[in-house]
Amino acid sequence: MLSDSAMFNNRYQRFILAAVVPVFIVYVIFMIFPIARSLYYSLFDWSGFTTNMEYIGLGNYAEMASDKLFASSVLNSLKYVAFGGVLIIGITLLFTYAITSYKSKKLKDFVQTILFVPNTISPVALALLWGFVLNTRWGLVNSSLKAIGLGTLARGWLGDEHIFGAALSLLVWIHVGFFIVVYLAGADRIPRSLYEAAELDGASDWKKFTTVTVPLLRDVIETSVVLWTISSFKIFGYIYAFGSGGCGSDPSPAIRNLAVHLYLTAFGKRTPINRLGYASAMAMILLVLVAMLVCVIRRLFRSVERIEY
Amino acid sequence: MYKKAMVVTLLLALCVVPFTSCGAAAKPTISYWSMWNKGEPQQRVIERAIADFEKEYGVKVDVKWTGRDVTNAIKPRLLAGENIDLVDQSAEELYGGVAANGISSRMNDVLEMQIPHEGKKVKDVIGRETYDAYVRKDGSLYIIPYSVVSAGFWYNKVLFRELNIEPPTTWEQFLSVAGKLRKAGLDPLAFGLQTEVYRGYIPYHTAMRILGPGSLNAAASDRTGKLFEDPRWVEVGNILYAFSKKGKNIFMEGYESSVYPAPQMDWIMDRAGMFFCGSWIPVETRPAAGPDFEYGCFPFPVFKGQNGDPTAIECSPFGFGVLKNAKNEGLAKEFVAFFLQKKYAESWVNDTMNMTPRKDVPAPKELRDIRLSLSKAKTTFRKDDGVQADYPQWYAAVYLPVLGDVLSGNINGTQFARQMRDETVKFWAHRK
């Protein structure tokens, strides 16, 4: 006869199994199976129009080594990770510093809402709006610069030379608004007693922020870095809509990340590349690259001393 | 008695219903996927024709108004085994997306079909120039056009009259016109480098004039790059460089970062004197153009000692393609012939401000100049000389970036020809 504790364990295990199995099945169907299929397709030359697939082994992977557009899309993704990461985390921290120092809760909520609003708008609408703002001839930025006598600073923001910066500014604008909510939630968890102790030691607001808030936001910062790294490779709507020159043009190669380039290779817009097999190989590389980067980031953060409270 | 009658009636009904439903199921249904969206004037003309066709032929047309991404939209359906009979799109996208994958049915037989109620064959009614460039070497044709698109230099006739400018025919005259426009305080040519269709227009038209139709297509597929060693490619590069700000500065200010629709708006507002574009431009700009704006269009200028036909002009139609092994292939082709009736062609012209391939239906007044150039043309060529559809990866990875460099003035004609050769060789080195 089973003891009460053994019965409980048995029942508990069955409950866990009942809870996990459906999720695991969903995960296998919607994650593992598509990944496995993509891996399979990546070994074929296949347009996706018919079931005719030609097995080419690692041919698609070999082709990538000499594909300039693929190389530039990987490089762009890495640039988004690095420059975007520094700007987004930096600006978000500065906003966190400013907003946490407000005494009025209403003001805090108001600023937070204003910053978050872009995240509630469709990426395509925002990307088009940003394109209008940066339009060379009649955009808000150049017009304003001219109006205040700084016309020499006006640039062709959507040209090859500046378009990466223009796209990055759009992504920074959107993501700062998102991460600020996460950072402020993290900052709100920090016990007041720590700030009071710092005040007793005569610490300034900035000192309190750098020695109390930032170290204790370590987990939040790590999560945001990981999220941003993944986004840099797979963010699609903003870049696709912003970088397109209109009239069916593909987004400029100067701003394409791997996800956008992959889509264009698989389906194209006006340019009917239609290489689903090759795009599947790119998807495999995307998966491996993101996994590697996330591992590196996690290791880096692990090497930083964790502060508990 | 009453009960018996009821049972008999029910039994009879049970016997009859399956036959009735068989009859209903037997009514053929054409599956048609269209590039037009619900509500567009083009969609409304086709919808009217569908309604008439259904009534006259006793069939059903199951139409999906899919929008411009129609060739991508049909992919998963075809893979899932769904029957699709008819698709419409631009010739380039039909050839690059559908015909290139071997799933298009030859449309040559449609040319021999009678147009209903007219007693004439399709081939006798539509101009050969509207599809000629799409007949493959083996004689196969995979599209029947219902709308014709060409391209040229657009200008405001009122403005040209005011400035006493005649539309040029030679490169020298063109440069003189550009100078006059500049002197009058206008940018000579509206242009946006970041919009692919704009970026491509001038280069392939220059190449068609200097080397002739098919030259770019052949060079794109030449794995050795030797075709780009022809000195006339340097000449092409020199002309392209001349358009740039470092050459003869013909493009409008800020063109390197300009995107659709800014250039065409600059042109319509008379800030720029000319605009090179497809014949769809009056449709897009009419609402913004004032009532005094008179659309004029002249073909790409000719160069001294050019190889090609000086009358050659682009003709890239929109049309129907029927899918190979479609269940209702014959019926779908009948619909194609049905839609080419004069009444629908007239609606196409009047309601959508586009040209029809029918020879007996005049173009709208905005498109008369370009229609005249088309009628005079001894040869026609495909948009981008077909490289976007036939070699799409080369187009994206080699052609567009090198064009960006020369049109920005970063490289000259000699460097252009060398880069085209080198990049083409590198591109094909690792591909089939």
Chai-1 contact restraints between the chains, C-beta under 6 A:
chainA,res_idxA,chainB,res_idxB,connection_type,confidence,min_distance_angstrom,max_distance_angstrom,comment,restraint_id
A,S47,B,N101,contact,1.0,0.0,6.0,A-B,restraint_1
A,G48,B,K75,contact,1.0,0.0,6.0,A-B,restraint_2
A,F49,B,K75,contact,1.0,0.0,6.0,A-B,restraint_3
A,F49,B,N101,contact,1.0,0.0,6.0,A-B,restraint_4
A,T50,B,N101,contact,1.0,0.0,6.0,A-B,restraint_5
A,E63,B,H430,contact,1.0,0.0,6.0,A-B,restraint_6
A,S66,B,H430,contact,1.0,0.0,6.0,A-B,restraint_7
A,K68,B,A397,contact,1.0,0.0,6.0,A-B,restraint_8
A,L69,B,A397,contact,1.0,0.0,6.0,A-B,restraint_9
A,T136,B,G254,contact,1.0,0.0,6.0,A-B,restraint_10
A,T136,B,S257,contact,1.0,0.0,6.0,A-B,restraint_11
A,R137,B,G254,contact,1.0,0.0,6.0,A-B,restraint_12
A,G156,B,G254,contact,1.0,0.0,6.0,A-B,restraint_13
A,G156,B,E256,contact,1.0,0.0,6.0,A-B,restraint_14
A,G156,B,S257,contact,1.0,0.0,6.0,A-B,restraint_15
A,L158,B,Q194,contact,1.0,0.0,6.0,A-B,restraint_16
A,L158,B,S257,contact,1.0,0.0,6.0,A-B,restraint_17
A,L158,B,V259,contact,1.0,0.0,6.0,A-B,restraint_18
A,G159,B,E256,contact,1.0,0.0,6.0,A-B,restraint_19
A,G159,B,S257,contact,1.0,0.0,6.0,A-B,restraint_20
A,G245,B,Q194,contact,1.0,0.0,6.0,A-B,restraint_21
A,G245,B,T195,contact,1.0,0.0,6.0,A-B,restraint_22
A,G245,B,V259,contact,1.0,0.0,6.0,A-B,restraint_23
A,G246,B,T195,contact,1.0,0.0,6.0,A-B,restraint_24
A,G246,B,V259,contact,1.0,0.0,6.0,A-B,restraint_25
A,G246,B,Y260,contact,1.0,0.0,6.0,A-B,restraint_26
A,C247,B,T195,contact,1.0,0.0,6.0,A-B,restraint_27
A,C247,B,V197,contact,1.0,0.0,6.0,A-B,restraint_28
A,C247,B,Y260,contact,1.0,0.0,6.0,A-B,restraint_29
A,S249,B,T195,contact,1.0,0.0,6.0,A-B,restraint_30
A,S249,B,E196,contact,1.0,0.0,6.0,A-B,restraint_31
A,F267,B,N72,contact,1.0,0.0,6.0,A-B,restraint_32
A,T271,B,Q388,contact,1.0,0.0,6.0,A-B,restraint_33
A,T271,B,P392,contact,1.0,0.0,6.0,A-B,restraint_34
A,T271,B,Y395,contact,1.0,0.0,6.0,A-B,restraint_35
A,T271,B,A396,contact,1.0,0.0,6.0,A-B,restraint_36
A,P272,B,G96,contact,1.0,0.0,6.0,A-B,restraint_37
A,P272,B,G97,contact,1.0,0.0,6.0,A-B,restraint_38
A,P272,B,P392,contact,1.0,0.0,6.0,A-B,restraint_39
A,I273,B,P392,contact,1.0,0.0,6.0,A-B,restraint_40
A,I273,B,Q393,contact,1.0,0.0,6.0,A-B,restraint_41
